Structures are given as structure tokens and as C-alpha cells.
Amino acid sequence: MKKLYLNTGGINTIFNDLKDSLNGSLTLENNQYNLSVKSKNANGVISGITLSKQISYIQFDIVFNDDIELSMESFANSPILFTYCFEGNLSHSFGINGERKKIKPNQTGIIRNTSNVNSILYFEGFKHVKFSMIYNNTFSSEMSENSGLFLDLKKVFNSNSGNYIYTGQQNSKIAEKIKEFDTVPQKGIVKNLLKNRILEDILEIELDQHTYGYAKSIKPIITLANKQIDELKRISSLNVLEMFSGVAFPRLLKEKYHLSFNKSYNQKLVS
């Protein structure tokens, strides 16, 4: 059993800790992290991206060469980890003596730990595991552009003990959204805006599943989000000169394509 320790303060720290622990090669381009590992510890790739102050995304596609115990720090504003398993298995416990819960292929695990014991992920050696994790930062949620959504996530995925975990069957709509996220063809700022909107869609679906009566209020938001995604896809065909000849890019998005990405979640609910 190999023990690894992870500081969950931010995605940059996470990737540097993983690089050092697994003896991998880390590259960073346009906020996209890519950790390639081919060592005595593991073989595979861990990738990730930060899309906003509230949302990052990490994907593991790897084979560990030993059983792994990955201990993650906890603190008062620990993130909510939305975990989606596609191949292999992983398990989780709160502290070394806590109950282990397994997350199997096509299952979801939602984890939040604000207690004084670490969260621990377990991986079996010599078995391929592939899973994705949406890292929702709960710090200063009220200051974000989509503050209503993130404040609701913070309230719902919480427990008095500080140890929150849910495991269950993966929502088919979320599985489709993750495939869409992985295959966004656009580039640059348009690509990142699309990816951010897709992940917010996923979080809204999760909130819908775990909140009684939330579906009715979220329906107009999902509709608006889908329209924004369609409009963003159209932007990729814009003439470059048109985008920069006398009209600021954000203004062009707003005036020509009627997009407003800084409109808060609460405003959408009442519009």
C-alpha cells in the first residue's frame, strides 16, 4: 500500500502534489493541466482545468502500480467533489478508520468534508481506473457571478457532522454532458465559456436531483443555458476581423448574440 497526501487548497497545488508523488511530467497551457505519468508508481494521464473561481475539472485515466491510499486535507471551506466513475473502482472513507464506500462504474459519488479528519480515496493496484471530478470551491460562493447556484450547492451538500457523502447511479443526462464537455471542438475563450456552462449545467442537474421541488424553478435556467451554448457554438464561425474591428469582444457577444454570462443565477430565476 502506497500512501499519498494531497493539499486540496487549489488545482495548482493538487497537480504539483500529484507530480511530486507520482514522479510525473506536468505541463500547463491555457489553464489546462496535463500530468503524464510513466514511472514505477503509475502509468497514465491526469488532466484538469480551472474554468472559474468556483469550478475546476479533473480527470484520472490511470493504472497505479500498487494499492493507493490518497489522503486529502479537509478544512472549513473544503470543496464539494462531484465524482463520476467510468472504469474500474475507487473507494472513499472519512479518516483511516471510517466506513469505506465504493464508487463503481456508472456511479456518482458526491463528497464534502469540513471535519477535522482527512478524506481518503483508495485505488486498487494494477487495475485501470477512469473517473472525472468536478471540484466546486465553496469559498466566497456569494461573491461569484452565479452566486445563487453555488450558495444552494453549499447548503444542500452539507451535514452537521462535517462528513457528507452520497453514492448512487450516475444520471444519464450528466453522462451525456461529460461526453459533450470532453469533445467541445471550439478553441480559446469560446471553448472555455462552453465548458464552464456545461459544468454548471451538471451542477444544476445534481441540485435538481437532491432538492425537493427544485426542478420547476430550474427548468427556465436549463433552457437559457442551452440557448447560450448554441449561441456560443455559432461564435466559432465568426470572422476574426469582425470580432476585433472596433467592437470589444464582450460587447459583441452581448449585442450580436444576446449573451450575458455575468447574469446571476438569482436574476435568471426571476426573469
VENTA-V258035 format. One record per residue. PHI is phi in radians with two decimals (* if undefined). D_LAST is the distance of its C-alpha to the last C-alpha in Angstrom with 1 decimal. Layout:
((PHI;D_LAST) (PHI;D_LAST))
//
This chain:
((*;54.0) (-1.78;52.5) (-1.81;50.3) (-2.09;47.6) (-2.17;45.5) (-2.26;42.0) (-1.56;40.2) (-1.62;36.5) (-1.18;35.5) (-3.10;34.0) (-1.15;34.3) (-1.11;36.9) (-1.12;39.1) (-1.01;38.6) (-1.22;39.9) (-1.22;42.8) (-1.11;43.8) (-1.14;43.8) (-1.03;45.7) (-1.18;48.4) (-1.24;48.7) (-1.78;48.9) (1.02;50.8) (-1.86;48.3) (-1.95;47.4) (-1.91;44.0) (-2.15;42.3) (-2.37;39.1) (-2.55;37.5) (0.94;34.0) (1.18;32.9) (-1.73;34.4) (-1.64;37.1) (-2.42;39.8) (-1.88;42.6) (-1.70;45.4) (-2.13;47.9) (-2.56;51.4) (-2.56;53.7) (-1.18;55.6) (-1.51;52.5) (-2.95;50.2) (-2.37;49.4) (2.65;46.0) (-2.36;42.8) (-2.12;40.0) (-2.16;37.1) (-2.95;33.9) (-2.66;31.2) (-1.76;28.9) (-1.88;25.5) (-2.84;23.9) (-1.12;24.9) (-1.72;23.4) (-2.25;24.5) (-2.28;27.9) (-2.38;29.5) (-2.28;33.2) (-2.24;35.3) (-1.81;38.9) (-2.41;41.2) (-2.70;44.6) (-2.13;47.9) (-1.46;49.2) (-1.63;53.0) (-2.91;53.3) (-1.10;51.4) (-2.07;48.7) (-2.10;47.4) (-1.81;44.4) (-1.65;43.7) (-1.98;40.4) (-1.04;40.1) (-2.08;37.8) (-2.78;36.4) (-1.00;34.0) (-1.89;31.0) (-1.04;32.1) (-1.24;29.6) (-1.62;28.3) (-1.86;30.2) (-1.67;28.7) (-1.95;31.9) (-2.20;32.4) (-1.66;36.0) (-2.02;37.3) (-2.47;41.1) (1.30;43.5) (-2.39;42.7) (-2.47;41.8) (-2.19;42.1) (-2.42;40.7) (-2.52;42.1) (-1.62;41.4) (1.40;44.7) (-1.14;47.8) (-1.75;48.7) (-1.32;45.4) (-1.14;44.7) (-1.56;44.0) (-2.08;41.2) (-1.60;41.4) (-1.96;38.6) (-1.72;39.9) (-0.96;39.0) (1.17;35.7) (-2.06;34.7) (-2.01;32.1) (-2.22;32.9) (-1.97;30.4) (-2.25;32.3) (-2.49;31.7) (-2.28;34.7) (-2.02;34.8) (-1.54;38.3) (-1.70;41.6) (-2.02;42.7) (-1.31;41.8) (-1.49;39.9) (-2.21;42.4) (-1.81;41.9) (-2.08;44.9) (-2.25;45.9) (-1.45;49.0) (-1.25;51.4) (1.09;52.2) (-2.23;49.3) (-1.14;46.4) (-2.27;43.0) (-2.36;39.7) (-2.65;36.4) (-2.05;33.2) (-2.41;31.4) (-1.61;27.9) (-1.78;28.6) (-1.69;25.6) (-1.27;26.6) (-1.62;25.6) (-1.26;27.0) (0.96;24.6) (-1.03;21.5) (-1.20;19.7) (-1.62;20.5) (-1.41;18.9) (-1.14;15.9) (-1.85;14.4) (-1.04;15.8) (-1.04;13.9) (-1.05;15.3) (-1.25;18.7) (-1.18;19.1) (-1.16;18.5) (-1.06;21.0) (-1.10;23.4) (-1.30;23.3) (-1.29;23.7) (-1.62;26.4) (-2.69;28.8) (-2.59;31.9) (-1.10;34.2) (-1.33;37.0) (1.55;35.2) (-1.98;35.9) (-1.95;33.1) (-2.59;33.7) (-2.30;32.5) (-2.27;34.2) (-3.03;33.5) (-1.12;33.2) (-1.25;31.0) (-1.19;27.9) (-1.08;28.6) (-1.14;25.1) (-1.21;25.6) (-1.02;29.0) (-1.15;27.7) (-1.14;25.1) (-1.17;28.0) (-1.08;30.1) (-1.10;27.4) (-1.03;27.2) (-1.26;31.0) (-2.10;31.3) (-1.04;28.7) (-1.47;31.0) (-1.15;29.3) (-2.21;30.8) (1.13;30.0) (-1.11;26.6) (-1.12;25.0) (-1.06;26.6) (-1.19;25.5) (-1.11;21.8) (-1.09;22.0) (-1.11;23.9) (-1.10;21.6) (-1.16;18.6) (-1.12;20.9) (-1.18;22.0) (-1.13;18.5) (-1.00;18.0) (-1.07;21.3) (-1.13;20.4) (-1.16;17.3) (-1.14;19.7) (-1.07;22.2) (-1.11;19.9) (-1.02;19.1) (-1.17;22.9) (-1.87;23.8) (-2.26;21.2) (-1.14;21.6) (1.36;18.6) (-1.38;16.4) (-1.00;16.3) (-1.12;13.9) (-1.29;11.1) (-1.53;11.9) (-0.96;12.2) (-1.13;8.9) (-1.24;9.5) (-1.08;13.1) (-1.08;12.4) (-1.10;10.5) (-1.08;13.4) (-1.11;16.0) (-1.12;14.9) (-1.11;15.3) (-1.11;18.6) (-1.06;19.8) (-1.17;19.2) (-1.09;20.9) (-1.11;23.8) (-1.20;24.3) (-1.07;24.6) (-1.08;27.8) (-1.68;29.5) (-1.10;28.9) (-1.25;32.1) (-1.01;32.8) (-1.11;34.1) (-1.11;30.9) (-1.23;28.9) (-2.09;31.1) (-1.57;32.8) (1.53;31.4) (-2.15;27.7) (-1.09;26.4) (-0.99;25.0) (-1.06;21.6) (-1.18;21.2) (-1.10;22.4) (-1.03;19.8) (-1.27;17.0) (-1.41;18.6) (-1.50;20.4) (-1.99;18.3) (1.01;14.7) (-1.75;14.5) (-2.46;12.9) (-1.47;14.4) (-1.73;14.2) (-1.34;10.4) (-1.25;10.6) (-1.01;10.0) (-1.13;8.8) (-1.12;6.1) (-1.11;5.1) (-1.12;5.7) (-1.71;3.8) (-1.48;0.0))
//
